[in-house]
């Protein structure tokens, strides 16, 4: 016990542990790039109730790739098809 008593005769107390704020401020997400990876990203500002209305499914008739998303498909990511007549609604 004598090892823990300081020169003033008191038992030293550890400094208080910092506590995170109850409501941390999170900055809004905007278009840009990830600081860690450098990858570009785009923020989609659609409201959750709008997603059901704008969600689409398209199938490429050349390679059978099925696309699901809220933006129209202009080019098949698998085969590179850009002909709009070679896509059909997959719903």
Buried (B, 14 or more C-beta within 10 A) or exposed (E): EEEEEEEEEEEEEEEEEEEEEEEEEEEEEEEEEEEEEEEEEEEEEEEEEEEEEEEBEBBBBBEEBEBEEEEEBEEBEEEEBEEEEBBEEEE
